[in-house]
Amino acid sequence: MSNFNIGALRQLPPATFFADFRNGYTNEMVRLNTTRSTTVSTRVNNSGLIETVGANIPRLDYDPVTKAVKGLLVEPAAENKCLQSEDFTTSWGLQEVTITTNDTTAPDGNSTADKLADNAVNQRHRVNQPISFTSGVTYTFSVFVKKDSSGRFLLLNAATAFNARAAVNLDTLAVTDINGTGGSLETYPNGWYRFSVTGTATSTATVDVFVQMQDSAADNLYVGDGSSFYIWGAQVETGPIATSYIPTTTIALTRNADQIALTSASSLIGQTEGTLYVEVDWRGTDGASQFLLSINNDSNNRLAIFVASNIDLRMFARSNSVTLTEQGESVTGYSGTQKIAFAYKTDDFELYRNGTSVSTDTAGSLSALATLTNIDLGQNNGASGQANMHIRSVALFKKRLTDQQLRALTGN
């Protein structure tokens, strides 16, 4: 899919609000209010390096390899449960490995990555740290890794409470899922990769997680010979994907949620008819409601595009406490750029995705709708339900666009 369809935009009624974060332009940028408390938050900058972002500053995130802008990163709060995420000699137990601290340049450009080498004994070779898990909760365990010696695998492993293991061959980059919902590999500059595995805890317990070296994809004993790889940035968090890196030292740290909104914006919003448009870089669903774009007065008067907890993309309209429409389609198979539009008018609601109408509803009056004043980007009213995705572009129109216009806007 291409970037925001500027050609289509020129053929449409004027957008009263337009934000193209991939190009760093929005006609309302100075009015956007970003709130994120003073905890550690990171992004990938335009050099492909991970960097810390200060409080209340929007995170324009870049692809670490291509250096292209991915969009405005909007994430919910998350806690890194691992202590000493960059120092594997402190808070971590060592099992037949030798750790050389600060041995090479890490993905943030600093010399803080550790070398892990296997000892010459027939044993498992790994570092471990106890983490508390809650039964029924989904967790993702991730670490950055860089090859040093040939013939070695990284295995992310845990005791049975975490219920997930996966390995990556550092020569071929082939991923082997042992159990859990699968290993995932993200490419970073200078030979670095972020490897993660996701599982749902089967019991409430405190058990060890392991960053483990292997000579195959299996979890077994082998005789080490001093072979090594580099590791950095361990993270255990709730949810089915690895979110932006949260560095820790002596305590677990929480990254607060991104809250991005434009208030006192009633003049920009179509009150009795209109169209919402949002383009996102799809990161996957997290099992909670994820709002991509919302216009609202309060929880009882609002329109939105969101992903429901049952993994459906939905259009939503509520007027004076009455839900008028809430329907859409399954997001199974979604990946990459998604262009979504929600056109609304009394007795005329329609949801488009990537050039195709996916849902229509021909009943529901907006006559009792209170004046809508707020535009929430990547969140619901009340600064909840963060998208956990990259918002690439957003537009509001005061007209219910025609089907032809909607196809053009959301198509290639």
Summary of the structure (lengths in Angstrom):
residues: 412
radius of gyration: 23.2
end to end distance: 5.7
largest distance: 76.4
contacts: 1466
relative contact order: 0.19
helix: 5%
strand: 50%
